[in-house]
Amino acid sequence: MNHQRVTVAHLGEFDEIIDVRTPLEFAEDHVPGAINAPVMSNEERVIVGTLYKDSPFDASRVGAAIAARNIATHLDTLFADRPRNWRPLVYCWRGGKRSGAMTTVFNMIGWRARQLEGGYKAYRQSVVEALGVLPAQFRYRVLAGPTGSGKTRLLQALGEAGAQTLDLEGLAAHRGSLLGALPERAQPAQKSFDTALVQALRALDPARPVFVEAESRRIGTITLPVALIEHMRASPCVVVDVARDERVALLLEEYGHLLGSREYFREQLLKLVPLHGHERVESWCGLLDAGERLALSQALVAEHYDPAYTRSTRRNFASLEKAPRFTFHPVRDDVVAQARVLLEELEKSYFETAFGAATVAEVPPTTPP
């Protein structure tokens, strides 16, 4: 380390990480664990940026005054209780004037502050590089199956049963299907997802298999890294078999909230006109308008989800036809017990040694389906 600047490799050596960018920049993504102490507000940064186009000098003068006022406010409030031996790391977009101003003031006070070399831009580059190499460190076991087969429930149950899992849809805040947006949670920005994914991958043990759901390249608005998709598609799959009536019941349970937002539901269905044609989509909309929840779910499973799954899996998972199968009952109360059955089969190398033959593991019912 030099006297004032440190690299991304030293992030864990400080008492606190301070992001001095605007709240909007911080919300899009930030170094994990950082707190936001903006040197300029969203509006103030626009003002300074506009001034800079005509006069860099005037922009610097006005920007310095704004930064001084905001830093003074933070010293009186946010940082008022920091101890004498506090060691903060400060960063902005590129490790320039905003973080430099805050670092200088901190050091004048007597705190041992340092500035992140390259700022957030350098951190972001480290994330991109990590996404290119981290996925190859793990052995994946991919849960495949059409929409409504309860893959997310099985993945969560496997985690509760002690398995190592990677919940991509959880990180993306989206169920991955046409109607997969979560009503209570917006999707993160792509950069924020990437940061969360790197954190999740680094928390995994390369010596243990990682269970993950089969995904397309995109989950809602989020794009998965190429390296991860390639390794998942080259990994052994387990096909999750679920009876159609159970799939429909699960869809009604998980997507029932959409009937309270029928206009939104209709908008999503209309996006499928290029794929299915006006007549079929209008028939679905008619069922929606009539409140025919069961009939609509059955139609979507038979006419949209299953054909889409067949097309996608044939294109993306060449070995799926030879993959072992696991009969799952997602609407029963014993999903964790069912997950343990799957793990027991894997521990006995049941699937590993018979990977060339399709084998069904049936879970004996402990509660009525």
VOGUPA-374035 format. One line per 2 residues: number of its first residue (from 1); their letters; for each residue x, y, z of N, C-alpha, C. Coordinates in steps of 0.1 Angstrom, whole numbers, always signed. Each point is the difference from the previous one (the first is absolute). Layout:
N
NUM	A	X:Y:Z:X:Y:Z:X:Y:Z | ... .
***
This chain:
369
1	MN	+8:-12:+0:-8:+12:+0:+9:+13:+0 | -4:+9:-8:+7:+13:+1:-7:+9:+10 .
3	HQ	+4:+12:+1:-5:+8:+11:-15:+3:-1 | -5:+2:-12:-14:+5:-1:-9:-10:-7 .
5	RV	+5:-8:-9:-9:-8:-9:+3:-15:+2 | -11:-8:-1:+1:-14:+1:-8:-6:-11 .
7	TV	+3:-13:-3:-7:-7:-11:-12:-8:+5 | -8:-5:-9:-12:-8:+3:+4:-12:+9 .
9	AH	+12:-5:-1:+4:-12:+7:+1:+3:+15 | +0:+12:+5:+1:+4:+14:-14:+4:+6 .
11	LG	-11:-3:-7:-13:+5:+5:-3:-5:+15 | +5:-12:+3:-4:-5:+13:+9:+5:+12 .
13	EF	+9:+9:-3:+10:+4:+10:-5:+13:+8 | -12:+5:-3:-4:+13:+6:-12:-2:+9 .
15	DE	-2:+10:+9:-11:-1:+10:-13:+3:-7 | +0:+8:-11:-12:+4:-6:+3:+4:-15 .
17	II	-9:-2:-9:+2:+4:-14:-11:+11:-3 | +5:+11:-4:-9:+12:-3:-1:+2:-15 .
19	DV	-12:+0:-5:-3:+3:-14:-5:+14:+0 | +7:+9:-6:-3:+14:-1:-8:+4:-12 .
21	RT	-4:-10:-8:-7:+4:-13:-14:+4:+4 | -8:+3:-10:-14:+5:+2:-8:-12:+5 .
23	PL	-12:+2:+6:-9:-10:+4:-4:-9:-12 | -2:+6:-12:-4:-8:-12:+11:-9:-4 .
25	EF	+13:+4:+0:+11:-8:-3:+1:-12:+10 | -1:+4:+12:+1:-10:+11:-11:-11:-1 .
27	AE	-13:+5:-3:-11:-10:-1:+2:-10:-12 | +6:+5:-11:+3:-9:-11:+9:-12:+4 .
29	DH	+10:+3:+7:+10:-10:+5:+10:+7:+9 | +6:-8:+9:+11:+5:+8:+8:-11:+6 .
31	VP	+11:+3:+5:+8:-10:+7:-7:-6:+12 | -1:-13:+1:-7:-6:+11:+4:+5:+14 .
33	GA	-10:+4:+8:+3:+5:+13:+2:+15:+1 | +1:+7:-12:+3:+14:+0:-12:+8:+5 .
35	IN	+2:+12:+6:-10:+9:+3:+1:+12:-9 | -11:+7:-3:-1:+11:-9:+1:+13:+8 .
37	AP	+10:+8:-3:+2:+13:+5:+3:+10:-12 | -10:+3:-7:+2:+8:-13:+7:+13:+2 .
39	VM	+10:+3:-8:+6:+13:+0:-8:+9:-8 | -8:-5:-9:-10:+8:-8:-13:-8:-1 .
41	SN	-11:+7:+1:-13:-7:-2:-2:-2:-15 | -11:-8:-3:-3:-2:-14:-1:+13:-8 .
43	EE	-7:+9:+6:-3:+13:-7:+13:+8:-1 | +8:+0:+10:+12:+8:+0:+10:-5:-10 .
45	RV	+0:-13:-2:+10:-5:-10:-5:+4:-14 | -13:+1:-2:-5:+4:-13:+4:+15:-3 .
47	IV	-1:+8:+11:+4:+14:-1:+14:+2:-4 | +9:-7:+7:+14:+1:-2:+4:-5:-14 .
49	GT	-7:-11:-4:+3:-6:-13:-4:+9:-11 | -11:+7:+1:-5:+10:-10:+10:+12:-1 .
51	LY	+4:+5:+12:+10:+11:+0:+13:-4:-7 | +4:-13:+2:+13:-4:-6:+1:+1:-15 .
53	KD	-12:-2:-7:+0:+1:-14:+4:+14:-5 | -3:+10:+7:+3:+14:-4:+13:+5:+7 .
55	SP	+3:-4:+13:+11:+5:+7:+5:-10:+10 | +10:-8:-2:+6:-9:+9:+4:+7:+13 .
57	FD	+5:+12:-1:+4:+8:+12:-12:+3:+9 | -11:+5:-6:-12:+3:+8:-6:-13:+6 .
59	AS	+1:-10:-7:-6:-13:+5:+8:-5:+12 | +14:+2:-1:+8:-5:+11:-2:+9:+12 .
61	RV	-2:+13:-2:-2:+10:+11:-13:-3:+7 | -11:-2:-7:-13:-3:+5:+0:-14:+7 .
63	GA	+6:-9:-7:+1:-14:+5:+7:+0:+13 | +11:+7:+2:+8:+0:+12:-8:+6:+12 .
65	AI	-8:+10:-3:-8:+6:+10:-11:-9:+5 | -6:-7:-10:-11:-10:+3:+6:-11:+9 .
67	AA	+12:-6:-5:+6:-11:+7:+4:+4:+14 | +5:+12:+2:+4:+5:+14:-12:+0:+9 .
69	RN	-11:+5:-5:-12:+1:+9:-5:-14:+3 | +0:-9:-9:-5:-13:+2:+9:-8:+9 .
71	IA	+13:+1:-2:+9:-7:+9:-1:+5:+14 | -2:+13:+2:-2:+6:+13:-12:-5:+7 .
73	TH	-11:-2:-8:-12:-5:+6:+2:-15:+4 | +7:-8:-8:+3:-14:+4:+8:-1:+12 .
75	LD	+10:+9:+2:+8:+0:+12:-8:+3:+12 | -10:+9:-1:-8:+3:+12:-11:-10:+3 .
77	TL	-3:-9:-10:-11:-9:+2:+5:-15:-2 | +2:-4:-12:+3:-14:-3:+12:-5:+7 .
79	FA	+11:+8:+0:+13:-4:+5:+3:+6:+14 | -10:+6:+7:+3:+7:+12:+5:-9:+11 .
81	DR	-3:-13:+0:+3:-9:+11:+12:-10:-4 | +7:+3:-11:+11:-9:-4:+12:+2:+10 .
83	PR	+6:-10:+4:+11:+1:+10:+13:+6:-7 | +9:+3:+8:+13:+6:-4:+8:-9:-9 .
85	NW	-1:-13:+2:+8:-9:-8:-7:-6:-12 | -11:+6:-3:-9:-5:-12:+8:+0:-13 .
87	RP	-1:-11:-7:+7:-2:-13:-10:-2:-11 | -5:+11:-7:-10:-2:-11:+7:-1:-14 .
89	LV	-7:-7:-9:+4:+1:-14:-10:+7:-7 | +4:+10:-9:-10:+9:-7:+2:-3:-15 .
91	YC	-12:+0:-7:+1:-1:-14:-12:+8:-7 | +3:+4:-12:-10:+6:-9:+0:-7:-13 .
93	WR	-4:+6:-11:-1:-7:-13:+13:-5:-5 | +10:+9:-1:+13:-4:-5:+12:+3:+9 .
95	GG	-3:+2:+13:+11:+3:+9:+5:+14:-2 | -9:+9:-3:+5:+14:-3:-3:+10:+11 .
97	KR	-6:+11:-4:-2:+12:+8:-9:-2:+12 | -11:-7:-2:-10:-2:+11:+6:-8:+11 .
99	SG	+6:-11:-3:+5:-9:+11:+13:+7:+5 | +8:+7:-9:+12:+6:+5:-3:+11:+10 .
101	AM	-11:+8:-2:-3:+11:+9:-4:-6:+14 | -8:-11:+0:-4:-6:+13:+12:-6:+7 .
103	TT	+9:-7:-8:+12:-6:+6:+9:+10:+6 | +2:+11:-7:+9:+11:+5:-5:+6:+14 .
105	VF	-13:+2:+0:-6:+6:+12:+1:-10:+12 | -3:-13:-3:+1:-10:+11:+14:+0:+5 .
107	NM	+10:+0:-9:+14:-1:+5:+4:+12:+8 | -5:+12:-4:+3:+12:+7:-5:-1:+14 .
109	IG	-11:-6:+2:-6:-2:+14:+9:-9:+8 | +6:-10:-6:+8:-10:+7:-4:-14:-2 .
111	WR	-11:-2:-8:-3:-14:-3:+9:-5:-11 | +2:-13:+0:+9:-6:-10:-8:-4:-12 .
113	AR	-4:+9:-8:-9:-3:-12:+9:-3:-12 | -6:-8:-9:+7:-3:-12:-10:+1:-11 .
115	QL	+4:+2:-13:-8:+1:-11:+1:-12:-9 | -11:-5:-5:+1:-12:-9:+5:+4:-14 .
117	EG	+11:-6:-4:+6:+2:-13:-10:-4:-11 | -3:+9:-8:-10:-3:-11:-14:+1:+3 .
119	GY	-3:+2:+13:-14:+1:+5:-9:-11:-4 | -13:+3:-1:-10:-11:-2:+3:-6:-14 .
121	KA	+5:+7:-9:+3:-6:-13:+10:-11:+1 | +10:+1:+8:+10:-11:+3:-7:-12:+6 .
123	YR	-9:+3:+10:-7:-10:+7:-9:-8:-10 | -7:+8:-9:-9:-7:-10:+8:-9:-9 .
125	QS	+12:+5:-4:+8:-9:-8:+4:-13:+7 | +2:+1:+13:+4:-12:+7:-12:-10:+1 .
127	VV	-12:+6:+0:-13:-9:+0:-1:-7:-14 | +2:+8:-11:-1:-6:-13:+11:-11:-2 .
129	EA	+12:+3:+5:+10:-11:-1:-3:-12:+8 | -6:+2:+12:-4:-11:+8:-11:-9:-6 .
131	LG	-9:+7:-7:-11:-8:-6:+5:-8:-12 | +12:+3:-5:+5:-7:-11:+8:-13:+5 .
133	VL	+4:+0:+13:+8:-11:+5:-7:-8:+11 | -7:+6:+9:-6:-7:+11:-9:-12:-4 .
135	PA	-9:+2:-10:-10:-11:-3:+7:-13:-3 | +12:+0:-5:+7:-12:-4:+5:-8:+12 .
137	QF	+0:+6:+12:+6:-7:+11:-10:-10:+7 | -12:-1:-5:-10:-8:+7:-6:-11:-9 .
139	RY	-5:-11:+7:-7:-10:-7:-15:+2:+2 | -7:+2:-10:-14:+3:+1:-9:-12:-2 .
141	RV	-11:-1:+7:-11:-9:-2:-12:+7:-4 | -4:+0:-12:-11:+8:-6:-14:-6:+2 .
143	LA	-9:+7:+6:-13:-4:+1:-8:+5:-12 | -4:-10:-8:-8:+4:-12:-14:-4:+1 .
145	GP	-9:+6:-7:-14:-3:+0:-8:+12:-5 | -12:-2:-5:-8:+11:-5:-5:+9:+11 .
147	TG	-5:+12:-4:-6:+9:+10:-11:-7:+8 | +0:+2:+13:-10:-6:+8:+5:-13:+6 .
149	SG	+12:-4:-3:+4:-13:+6:+7:+2:+14 | +0:+12:+5:+4:+2:+14:+15:-1:+2 .
151	KT	+8:+4:-11:+14:-1:+1:+6:+9:+11 | -7:+12:+1:+5:+9:+11:-3:-5:+14 .
153	RL	-11:-7:+1:-3:-6:+13:+9:-11:+3 | +3:-8:-10:+10:-11:+2:+14:+5:+4 .
155	LQ	+4:+11:-7:+13:+6:+2:+1:+5:+15 | -11:+7:+4:+0:+5:+14:+0:-11:+10 .
157	AL	-8:-11:-3:+0:-12:+9:+13:-7:+0 | +7:+0:-11:+14:-6:+0:+9:+8:+9 .
159	GE	-1:+13:+0:+8:+9:+9:-4:-3:+14 | -12:-2:+3:-4:-3:+14:+4:-14:+4 .
161	AG	+2:-9:-9:+5:-13:+3:+15:-1:+1 | +7:+11:-2:+14:+1:+1:+8:+0:-12 .
163	AQ	-6:+0:-12:+7:+1:-12:+5:+15:-3 | +9:+1:-9:+5:+13:-4:-8:+4:-13 .
165	TL	-6:+12:+1:-8:+5:-11:+3:+14:-5 | -3:+3:-12:+2:+13:-6:-14:+4:-5 .
167	DL	-7:+10:+6:-13:+4:-4:+1:+12:-9 | +1:-2:-13:+1:+11:-9:-12:+8:-1 .
169	EG	-12:-6:+0:-13:+7:+0:-1:+9:+12 | +4:-5:+12:+0:+8:+12:+8:+12:-1 .
171	LA	+12:-1:-6:+9:+11:-2:-6:+10:-10 | -7:-5:-10:-5:+8:-10:-14:+6:+3 .
173	AH	-6:-5:+11:-13:+4:+5:-10:-2:-12 | +0:-12:-5:-9:-3:-11:-1:-15:-2 .
175	RG	-12:-5:-3:-2:-15:-1:+5:-5:-13 | +3:+8:-9:+6:-4:-13:-10:-3:-11 .
177	SL	-12:-1:+3:-10:-3:-11:-7:+13:-4 | -9:-2:-10:-7:+12:-5:-6:+9:+10 .
179	LG	-6:-6:+11:-7:+7:+10:+8:+0:+13 | +13:-1:-1:+8:-2:+11:+4:+12:+9 .
181	AL	-4:+12:-4:+3:+12:+8:-6:-2:+14 | +8:+4:+11:-5:-1:+13:-8:+12:+4 .
183	PE	-12:-1:+6:-8:+12:+2:+6:+9:+11 | +7:-6:+10:+5:+7:+11:+15:+5:-1 .
185	RA	+6:-3:-12:+14:+3:-1:+4:+3:-14 | +6:+11:-3:+5:+3:-13:+13:-7:-3 .
187	QP	+3:-2:-13:+13:-6:-3:+11:+9:+2 | +12:-5:+4:+11:+9:+2:+6:+5:-14 .
189	AQ	+8:+10:+1:+7:+4:-12:+10:-11:-4 | +4:-1:-13:+9:-11:-4:+13:+0:+8 .
191	KS	+6:+12:+2:+12:+1:+8:-1:-5:+14 | -12:+3:+6:-2:-4:+14:-2:-15:+0 .
193	FD	-7:-6:-10:-1:-15:-1:+14:-6:-1 | +8:+6:-9:+14:-6:-2:+8:+0:+13 .
195	TA	-1:+11:+8:+7:+1:+13:-5:-11:+9 | -14:-2:+1:-6:-10:+9:+4:-14:-4 .
197	LV	+1:-2:-13:+4:-13:-5:+14:-4:+3 | +9:+10:-1:+14:-3:+3:+1:-3:+15 .
199	QA	-7:+8:+9:+0:-3:+14:-6:-14:+3 | -10:-4:-7:-6:-14:+2:+10:-11:-5 .
201	LR	+6:+2:-11:+10:-10:-5:+12:-1:+10 | +5:+11:+5:+11:+0:+9:-3:-7:+13 .
203	AL	-13:-1:+3:-4:-6:+13:-1:-15:-2 | +0:-5:-12:-1:-15:-2:+13:-7:+1 .
205	DP	-2:-13:+3:+12:-9:+2:+2:-8:-13 | +11:+2:-6:+3:-7:-13:+0:-15:+2 .
207	AR	+2:-5:+12:+1:-15:+2:-14:-6:+0 | -10:+7:+1:-14:-5:+1:-8:+3:-13 .
209	PV	-9:-8:-5:-8:+3:-11:-9:+12:+3 | -4:+7:-10:-9:+12:+1:-13:-3:-8 .
211	FV	-11:-1:+7:-13:-1:-6:-4:+13:-5 | -6:+0:-13:-4:+13:-6:-11:-4:-10 .
213	EA	-10:+9:-2:-10:-2:-9:+5:+3:-14 | -6:-8:-10:+3:+3:-14:-6:+14:-4 .
215	ES	+8:+8:-6:-5:+13:-4:+4:+4:-14 | -8:+8:-6:+4:+6:-13:+10:+11:+3 .
217	RR	+5:+6:-10:+10:+11:+2:-5:+12:+8 | -13:+2:-1:-6:+12:+6:-10:-5:+11 .
219	IG	+0:+7:+11:-10:-2:+11:-7:+14:+1 | -11:+1:-6:-7:+14:-1:+9:+9:-7 .
221	TI	+4:+11:+6:+9:+10:-6:+15:-3:+2 | +3:-11:+8:+14:-3:+4:+6:-10:-10 .
223	TL	+12:+3:-4:+8:-9:-9:+10:-8:+8 | +0:-13:-1:+10:-8:+7:+13:+0:-7 .
225	PV	+12:-1:+7:+13:+0:-6:+2:-12:-9 | +7:+2:-11:+2:-11:-10:+7:-12:+7 .
227	AL	+10:+3:+8:+7:-11:+6:-9:-9:+8 | -9:+6:+8:-9:-8:+8:-9:-8:-8 .
229	IE	-6:+6:-10:-10:-7:-9:+7:-12:-7 | +12:+2:-5:+7:-10:-7:+3:-12:+10 .
231	HM	+4:+3:+12:+3:-11:+9:-12:-7:+5 | -11:+7:+2:-13:-6:+4:-4:-10:-11 .
233	RA	+0:+5:-13:-5:-8:-11:+9:-12:-3 | +12:+0:+5:+9:-12:-2:-1:-9:+12 .
235	SP	-8:+3:+10:-1:-8:+13:-11:-10:-1 | +1:-10:+9:-10:-11:+1:-13:+7:+5 .
237	CV	-11:-5:-6:-14:+5:+4:-7:-11:+8 | -10:+4:+7:-10:-8:+6:-13:+5:-4 .
239	VV	-8:-7:-7:-13:+4:-5:-10:-1:+11 | -7:+11:+4:-10:+0:+10:-13:-3:-6 .
241	DV	-6:-12:+3:-12:-4:-5:-12:+3:+10 | -10:+7:-5:-11:+4:+8:-13:-3:-8 .
243	AR	-10:-6:+6:-13:-2:-7:-6:+13:-4 | -7:+0:-11:-5:+13:-5:-10:+7:+9 .
245	DE	-8:-8:+7:-10:+6:+9:+7:+7:+12 | +12:-6:+4:+7:+7:+11:+7:+12:-5 .
247	RV	+5:+0:-13:+6:+12:-6:-10:+11:-1 | -12:-3:-4:-11:+10:-1:-3:+6:+14 .
249	AL	-1:-9:+10:-2:+5:+13:+11:+9:+5 | +12:-3:-3:+11:+8:+4:+0:+14:-7 .
251	LL	-3:+0:-13:-1:+12:-7:-11:+9:+6 | -12:-6:+3:-10:+8:+6:+4:+6:+14 .
253	EE	+8:-7:+7:+5:+4:+13:+10:+12:-2 | +9:-2:-9:+11:+9:-1:-3:+12:-9 .
255	YG	-9:-1:-9:-4:+11:-9:-14:+6:+2 | -6:-5:+11:-14:+5:+3:-1:+14:+2 .
257	HL	+11:+7:+5:-1:+14:+2:-2:+8:-13 | +3:-6:-11:-2:+7:-13:-15:+2:-4 .
259	LG	-8:-8:+6:-15:+2:-3:-5:+13:+7 | +8:+5:+10:-3:+13:+5:+5:+11:-8 .
261	SR	+8:-3:-10:+6:+10:-9:-3:-4:-14 | -12:-1:-4:-4:-6:-12:+5:+8:-12 .
263	EY	+1:+13:+1:+5:+8:-12:+15:-3:-2 | +7:-1:+11:+15:-4:-2:+1:-14:-6 .
265	FR	-9:-9:+5:+0:-14:-5:-3:+0:-15 | -10:+8:-4:-4:+1:-14:+12:+5:-8 .
267	EQ	+7:+10:+5:+11:+6:-8:+11:-11:-2 | +2:-8:+10:+11:-10:-2:-5:-11:-10 .
269	LL	-13:-3:+1:-5:-10:-10:+1:+5:-14 | -3:+13:-2:+0:+6:-14:+14:+0:-6 .
271	KL	+10:-1:+9:+14:+0:-6:+3:-14:-7 | -9:-9:+2:+2:-13:-6:-8:-2:-13 .
273	VP	-6:+11:-5:-7:-1:-13:+9:-4:-11 | +13:+5:-1:+8:-4:-11:+4:-15:+0 .
275	LH	-1:-6:+12:+3:-14:+1:-12:-9:-2 | -11:+4:+5:-12:-8:+0:-12:+5:-9 .
277	GH	+1:+12:-4:-11:+5:-8:-11:+7:+8 | -7:+8:-7:-11:+8:+7:-11:-9:+6 .
279	ER	-4:-10:-8:-11:-9:+4:+2:-7:+13 | +12:-6:+2:+3:-7:+12:+2:+9:+12 .
281	VE	+7:+11:-2:+2:+9:+11:-13:+6:+4 | -9:+3:-9:-13:+6:+3:-8:-10:+8 .
283	SW	+1:-13:-3:-7:-10:+8:+5:+0:+15 | +13:+2:+1:+6:+0:+14:-6:+13:+7 .
285	CG	+0:+11:-7:-5:+12:+6:-15:-1:+4 | -7:-8:-8:-14:-3:+3:-2:-7:+13 .
287	LL	+9:-10:+2:+0:-8:+13:+4:+9:+11 | +9:+9:-2:+4:+10:+10:-12:+9:+4 .
289	DA	-6:+5:-10:-12:+9:+3:-11:-7:+7 | -2:-13:-3:-11:-8:+6:+4:-5:+14 .
291	GE	+13:+3:+4:+4:-5:+13:+2:-15:+1 | +2:-6:-12:+2:-15:-1:+14:-3:+3 .
293	RL	+4:+0:+13:+14:-2:+4:+5:-14:-4 | -7:-10:+3:+4:-14:-3:+2:-2:-15 .
295	AL	-10:+4:-7:+0:-2:-15:+12:+8:-6 | +2:+12:+4:+11:+8:-5:+13:-6:+3 .
297	SQ	+2:-5:+12:+13:-7:+4:+2:-12:-8 | -11:-8:-2:+2:-12:-8:+3:+3:-14 .
299	AL	-6:+11:-6:+3:+4:-14:+15:+4:-1 | +4:+8:+9:+14:+6:-1:+10:-12:+2 .
301	VA	-3:-9:+8:+10:-12:+2:+0:-8:-14 | -11:-3:-5:-1:-9:-12:+4:+8:-13 .
303	EH	-3:+12:-1:+2:+7:-13:+12:+9:+0 | +5:+5:+11:+11:+9:+0:+12:-6:+7 .
305	YD	-1:-3:+13:+12:-4:+8:+6:-13:-4 | -8:-10:-3:+6:-13:-4:+7:+0:-13 .
307	PA	-6:+6:-11:+7:+1:-12:+12:+9:+1 | +0:+11:+8:+11:+8:+1:+12:-7:+7 .
309	YT	-4:-8:+10:+10:-8:+7:+7:-10:-9 | -8:-7:-9:+5:-10:-9:+10:+7:-10 .
311	RS	-4:+12:-5:+9:+7:-9:+13:+4:+7 | -1:+5:+12:+12:+5:+7:+9:-11:+4 .
313	TR	-5:-11:+5:+9:-10:+5:+7:-7:-11 | -7:-2:-11:+6:-7:-12:+12:+9:-5 .
315	RN	-2:+13:+1:+10:+9:-5:+12:+1:+10 | -3:+0:+13:+10:+4:+9:+6:-11:+9 .
317	FA	-7:-12:+1:+5:-11:+8:-1:-12:-8 | +11:-3:-7:+0:-11:-10:-1:-14:+7 .
319	SL	+5:-1:+13:+0:-13:+7:-13:-2:+8 | -10:+8:-2:-12:-1:+9:-7:-12:-2 .
321	EK	-1:-5:-12:-7:-13:-3:+5:-12:+7 | +13:+1:+4:+6:-11:+7:+1:+2:+15 .
323	AP	-5:+12:+4:+1:+3:+14:-9:-8:+9 | +4:-3:+12:-9:-7:+10:-11:+9:+4 .
325	RF	-11:-6:+4:-12:+7:+4:-4:-2:+14 | -6:+11:+6:-3:-1:+14:-15:+5:+2 .
327	TF	-8:-9:+4:-14:+3:+2:-2:+9:+13 | -6:+11:-2:-1:+10:+10:-14:+5:+2 .
329	HP	-4:+2:+13:-14:+4:+3:+1:+14:+7 | +1:+11:-8:+2:+13:+6:-11:+6:+9 .
331	VR	-12:-6:-1:-11:+6:+8:-2:-8:+13 | +8:-10:+2:+0:-7:+13:+7:+7:+11 .
333	DD	-2:-4:+12:+7:+7:+11:+14:-6:+3 | +4:-11:-7:+12:-6:+4:+11:+2:-10 .
335	VV	+1:+12:-6:+10:+3:-10:+14:-2:+4 | +3:+3:+13:+14:-2:+5:+3:-15:+1 .
337	AQ	-10:-8:+4:+3:-14:+0:+2:-6:-14 | -8:+6:-9:+2:-4:-14:+14:+3:-5 .
339	AR	+5:+12:+4:+13:+5:-4:+11:-10:+6 | -2:-4:+12:+9:-10:+6:+1:-13:-8 .
341	VL	-11:-4:-5:+0:-12:-8:+9:+2:-12 | -2:+11:-7:+9:+3:-12:+15:+0:+4 .
343	LE	+3:+7:+12:+14:+0:+4:+5:-14:+4 | -8:-8:+6:+4:-14:+3:+3:-7:-13 .
345	EL	-8:+1:-10:+3:-6:-13:+13:+4:-6 | +3:+13:+1:+12:+6:-5:+12:-5:+8 .
347	EK	-1:-1:+13:+10:-4:+9:+4:-15:-3 | -10:-8:-4:+3:-14:-3:+5:-1:-15 .
349	SY	+2:+11:-6:+5:+1:-14:-11:-7:-9 | -12:+1:+4:-11:-6:-8:-1:+6:-13 .
351	FE	-1:+14:+0:-1:+7:-13:+14:+0:-7 | +11:+1:+8:+13:+2:-6:+4:-12:-9 .
353	TA	-3:-12:+6:+4:-12:-8:-10:-4:-10 | -12:+4:+1:-10:-4:-10:-4:+12:-8 .
355	FG	+9:+9:-2:-4:+13:-7:-4:-3:-15 | +4:-11:-5:-3:-3:-14:-14:-5:-1 .
357	AA	-7:-4:+11:-13:-6:-1:-10:+9:+8 | -12:+2:-5:-10:+8:+6:-6:-8:+12 .
359	TV	+1:+5:+12:-4:-7:+12:-9:+9:+8 | -11:-5:+5:-9:+7:+8:+1:-3:+14 .
361	AE	+2:+10:+9:-1:-2:+14:-13:+5:+5 | -8:-9:+5:-14:+3:+5:+1:+2:+15 .
363	VP	-7:+11:+5:+0:+2:+14:-13:-5:+6 | +1:-9:+10:-12:-6:+5:-8:+11:+7 .
365	PT	-13:+0:-1:-8:+11:+6:-1:-1:+15 | +3:+11:+6:-2:+1:+15:-12:+8:+4 .
367	TP	-4:+8:-10:-13:+8:+2:-7:-1:-13 | -13:+2:+0:-8:-1:-13:+5:+10:-10 .
369	P	+2:-3:-13:+4:+9:-10:-10:+11:-2 .
***
